[in-house]
Amino acid sequence: MQRLMRLVKTGCIDLTPLLTHVFPLDEIEKAYELFASRREQVLKVAIRVS
């Protein structure tokens, strides 16, 4: 795990393709619902605080 984290930290591995959906904080319920249902090819959601 430490080796993997070093690779991510140094930019050798780009995990951004795994982040498939971004939601504002006020849509957090929608984000959780989407993730739970696994619709729209969701892999990972991020909640954005503006």
C-alpha positions, 0 to 999 in steps of 0.5 A, a space after each residue: 500500500 505504501 508503494 502504491 501511495 508513493 506512485 500516486 503522490 509522485 504522479 506515476 499513477 493518475 487516478 483521475 479517470 476513476 473519479 467519474 462524477 463531481 457534485 456540489 455539496 448541496 447535491 450530496 443526496 443525489 450523489 449518494 443515490 447515484 453511487 448506491 445504484 451504480 447507474 451511469 457507469 459511476 465508479 467514484 463520486 466527489 463532493 465539491 465544496 464551493 
